[in-house]
Amino acid sequence: MVETAIEGVPKPGEWPVDPQEDIPVSRDRVWIDGCFDFSHHDSAGEDCYRFVKAAGRFLVVKRTPGISTTDLVGRMLLCTKNHFIKSLTRTLMGAEGPGSPDERSNIAQEMSQRIKDYASDETGRQPGACVLSWNESASSTNTVSSSKSESCRTMVDGVRPRPGQRIVYVDGGFDLFSSGHIEFLRQVVKAEEALGRQNGWYDTSSVQTRCATGEGTDYGPTYIVAGVHDDETINHWKGVNYPIMNTFERGLCVLQCRYIHAVIFSAPFTPSKEYLTDFPFGTPHAVYHGPTAFMPLTYDPYVGAKDLGIYRQIGSHDFQSVNAGEIVQRILRSRQMFEERQRKKGEKAAGEDVVRRRELMEEDAAALGKERAANR
């Protein structure tokens, strides 16, 4: 991503307190003395941290298991689908996935714990976001229906909506969670804050009332719930081997965003009237959607929200072109640098034939998208 897009990524995270920009790659002693007590990095930290290490102020933290830039780029180039999760519910029960029953059980426990960790508040110690899972079925994720008989189950019971907050729903794939997704969510927050300002939410008397009746602290006017579609649904519409990140990985990315108060895994692709009126937090006051060019559709999935009069559209923004498809294309153009990195690590790199196969699959997916648009 370009520099402006990269800079926007850490700021909305749940845990960074004071994100810094223009940080030098090699941190000398003069620089570190004026900036921080300790430097944290994963176990790949090498020479660029030599001054920090010499000062005894370098701490190693583990990488998030199973997720790395190298793995993601490999998925893009090799067009693999073995990272897909068929059913997150069954995977978290240890009933589905690779390995023996004991191995699946261990993986399920680790995944469940990671969801709880990512759902914590800004301290990393107290409950934060609520996490739910839609009892998915192929009929509700890939087509226009989602019935009341299907419901959400609570995975992590975090902070629920507070008195006076508007319930806002957004949904999407959130693949390769990047500045495009973050800017959309920021615009949603901005729109709701403007509405709150019009309605007197920030008036001194209103703030005092909330603080007096609550826990002594104020809170924002909006409770934002994000629905994350499952892998089968995203692949049905985007083709090739999208999503590059599976539903578990994408859900964790959304959970760590401070703009989000709750996440619904395996949310239906079409938020129907039945789904919205049977919503676990009450019927949303608004359903927001942003500029979308990467997923050609044959119908309007937001008819239900429009019929209820709660549909809202976020307009164009600076990062609207930054999506999974654009990132994949940038990686393909930078393939030679990736292959050199792989060779230095002693790993096999993708050849011209592999990259060409990816390009052909992308072309086929684009053609299918145009055909769908023409028949809409």
N, C-alpha and C positions, 0 to 999 in steps of 0.2 A: 504494500500500500504506500501511497505517497505520504510525505511527512505530516501533512495536516490531518490525514485520516488516521495515522498511527497515534498522533498526540491525543486524539479524542477518545481512545479506547480505555486507558486506565482510570480516568477521572470518574466515570459513573459506577465503578466497582464498589462493592459493599464495604471492603476493608481498607483500601488506601486512605490515609488521613490527609496527606498533602502531596499529591503527585507532582513530580518535577519534570521539566522539559529541558532539552539541550544538555543532557548529562553526558560528560565525556566517557568514552569507552574505557580508557585507562585512568583510574583514579589515583592521583599521587597523594602524598601525605598532607600537603598543604590544603588540597581540596577537601579531603575527608575530614580534617580537623574543623573546617568551617561549616560542615554540612550535616554530619550525623554521628551517632554513637557506634552503631553497628551496620554492616552491610550484609544483606541476606541474598543468597542466590542458590540455585540448585547445584547438584553435584557435578555439573559440567563446567563450573567456573574454573578458569585456568589462569594464564599469564596476566590478563587484564586486571586481575584482582590481587596482584602480587604485593602492592603497597598496603592494601587493606589487610591482607594476611600477615604481613610483616608487623603491622601495628597490633595484631591480636584482636582484630575487630571484624573478622569474617565468620559468618555463621552459615552452615550448609542446611538447606531445607530440602526435603524430598520432592521430586517432581510428582505431579498428579499421575497415579498409575494408569498406564494404558493410553495416555494421550501425549503426543509429542508432535512437533512440527514435522519431523522426519516421517512419522507414520502417516500424517495427513497428506503430505506431498506424495508419498508412495501410493496412497489410495487414489489420488488424482491421476497419477501417471499410469498406474497399472490397471485402473478401472475395476478394482475388486469390490465385491459386495459382502465379503465374509464378516464385515463389521456390523452389518444390519442386525437389528433385534426384532424378531418376529412379534413377540409379545413381552412388553416390559413387566407386566404383572406376573406372568409365569416365570420370567427370568429372575425376578426378585423373590420368587418362591423357591428357586432352585430347581424348578421343573423343566427348564428349557435352557439351551446353551451348550457350548462345547465341554468336554471333559466327563469324568465319572460323576456319579451322584454326590459324592463327598466334595469333589472339586467345585461342582455347580453350587452346592450349599455354601461353601466358603466364599465363592465369588458373589453370591447373592447377599451374604452378610456384609461384605466389604462395600458393595454398591449401595445398600440401604444405609449404612453408616455415613457414606460420603454424601448422600442426599441430605441427611440430617445435618451434617457439618456445613454444607453449602447453604442450608436454610437458616443458619444462625444470624443473629443481628450483627451490627457493626463491631461489637466487642468480640465476636466469635465464640461467645460463651452462653448467651441467652437465646431463647426462641426468637426467630425472625419471621421469615416468610412461611405461609401455609403451603403445603404440597399435597396435591390430590392427583388421582389417576382416574381418567374416564374409562369405564368398562367398555372397551372398544369392540367394534365388530366391523367386518369389511363393508357391510351395507351402510354404516353411518360415517365411515371415514372417507370413502371414495365416491359417494353419490350425494344426492341432495337431501337425504333423510337422516334424522337422528331423533329417536323417539324417547318419550319420558320413561319407558321401561328400563332404559339404560341410565345408569347413574354414576356419580363420582364416589370414590372411596378415599378417605383421608389417609395419607401416608405420613405426614408430619403436621401436627396441629400447632401452628405458629400463632402470630398475632392476627386476630380477626378485625374486620372493619370496625371503626370507632364511630361514636355518635356524630351524625352530620356528614360523614364522608360519602362522596359519590362513588358508586361502584363502576369501574371502567373495565371493559374487556378488550383485549387485543389478542390476535392469534397469528400463527405463522410457522414456518419451518425453522427459522433462526439458525440456518446452517452456516458454519464458519462465522459465528457471531462476531460482527465487525462494526465499524463506524456507521454503516448504512442502517443497521438495526438500532444502534444506540441513538443516532440522531432522530430517528422516527419516534422512539420512546421519549426522548427529551422534548420533542415537539408536542407530544401528547400531554406531558406534564405541564408544559408551558401554556397550552390551551386551557387546561383545567385550572391552573392557577389564575389565569386571566378571568375565567368565569367566577372563581371564588372571590376575586377582588371585586367584581361587579356585585356579588351577592353579600358583601360585607364580611367575608370570612376572616379577613385580616384586621378588621376594626378592633381597637383596643378592648372594648367591652366583650367582644366575641372571644378574643384570645384569653382574657381573664376568666371568663365562664368555663372554657374548656380546661384550663389549668386547674381551676377550683374543683371541678367535678371529676377530673381524671387523676393522674398520678403526679400532678404538679408540673407536667411538661406538655407543651403544645404539640400538635401534629398537623399534617397537611390536609388539604380538602379532598384528596382523591385516594382511593384504594384501587390499585391497578392489578388486574389478574391477567396473566399471559397463558394462552393455550398453545401447547407445543404438539404439532402433528407427528404421528408415528412414521417410521421409515417407509413402510409399504405405501402409505398415502403420498408422501413426497416423491417417491420413485415413480408412482403411477403417473404423476403429472409432469415431472421433470425428466424422467428417463435416465439414460447412461447409468452411472452408479451413484447418482444423487439420492439421498443426502451424503455428503462426504463424512460428516459426523453423525453417529447414530443418535437415536432419541434420548438416550441416557446422557451422552456427552453434550448434546444441544441443550437439554434441560438444565444441566449444571451451569452452563454459560449464562442462561437466562436468570437462574437463581441468584447468581453473584452480582447481578445488576441492581443497584440501589433504587432504581425507578420502579422495580417490581415488588409487589407485596404478596403475591400468591402465584403458583404455577400449577397448571393442569396438564399432566402428561397424557399423550394419546388423545388430545382434544379432537372432536369431529371437524372435518374439513369444512363442513357447512354448519355454521351456528344457527340452527333453525329456531323458529318461534318456540317450539317445545323445549329445546335445549336452553334457550335464554330465559324463559319464564320459570323453568325448573332449576335455575342456576343455584349452586350451593350457597352463594352469598346474597341471594335475592336478585331479582331481575336487574340487569345492569342499567345504569342511567345513560350509558353511551357505549357504543362499539366503534372503535377506531380502526381505520385501515389506511395504509400509506401508498405511495406511488409504487406500482409493481409492473415490471416489464419482463421479468425472468420466467414467469409461470403463466403461459397462455391457457385460458380456460374456455370451456364450451358453454358455461352458464355463469350466472351471478350467484356466488355463494352467500351473499349478504342480503338476500331478499327478505329473510326473516327480520333482520335488524332494521331494514328500511321500512317494512310494514309496521313495525312497532314504533317507528319514528325516533330511533335512537342511534342511527348510523351517522358517523362523522368521518370526514375525509381529511387526512393530512396532505397538504400540497407538496410541491416540489421543494427539495432541499439540496444542499451542497454535496451530500454523500449518497444520494439516492441510487447512483449507479454502482455503488460498492455492494455487491452481493456474491453469493457463492460462485455463480457462473463467471463473473468478471475476475474473481480471484483465481479461479482455475485457469482462465486464459492467460493471466499474468504469469502464473507458474509455468505454463507450457512455453511461454516466450523466454522464460529464464531457466529453461531446462539444463542448459550446459553448466551453469553455476551449481545447480543441485547435484548433477552427476559428479562434478569435481569434489563436492563436499562428501558425497557417498564414497567415492574412491579413497579419500583420505581416511574415512572411517572403516575402510575395508569391506564395505557393503556393495552389493551388486546394483548398478544403476540401470535405469530404463533405457532401452535402445530406441533407434529411430522408428522401428516397426511398432513398438508399443505406443509411442507418442502418436504415430499416424492412426493407429486404431482408435485412440481416444478422440482424435480430431474427427474421424469418420462418424463415431457414435454421437458426437456433439452435433454434427451436420444433420444426421438422421433425426435427432431430437428436435432440432430447430425446424426441420421440414414438417415434422408431425405437429409442432406448435402452430405453424402457419396454416396447416390443413384444418386443425381444430378451430382456429380463429375464423377461417373462411366459412366453416359450416355452422358457426354459432348463430 
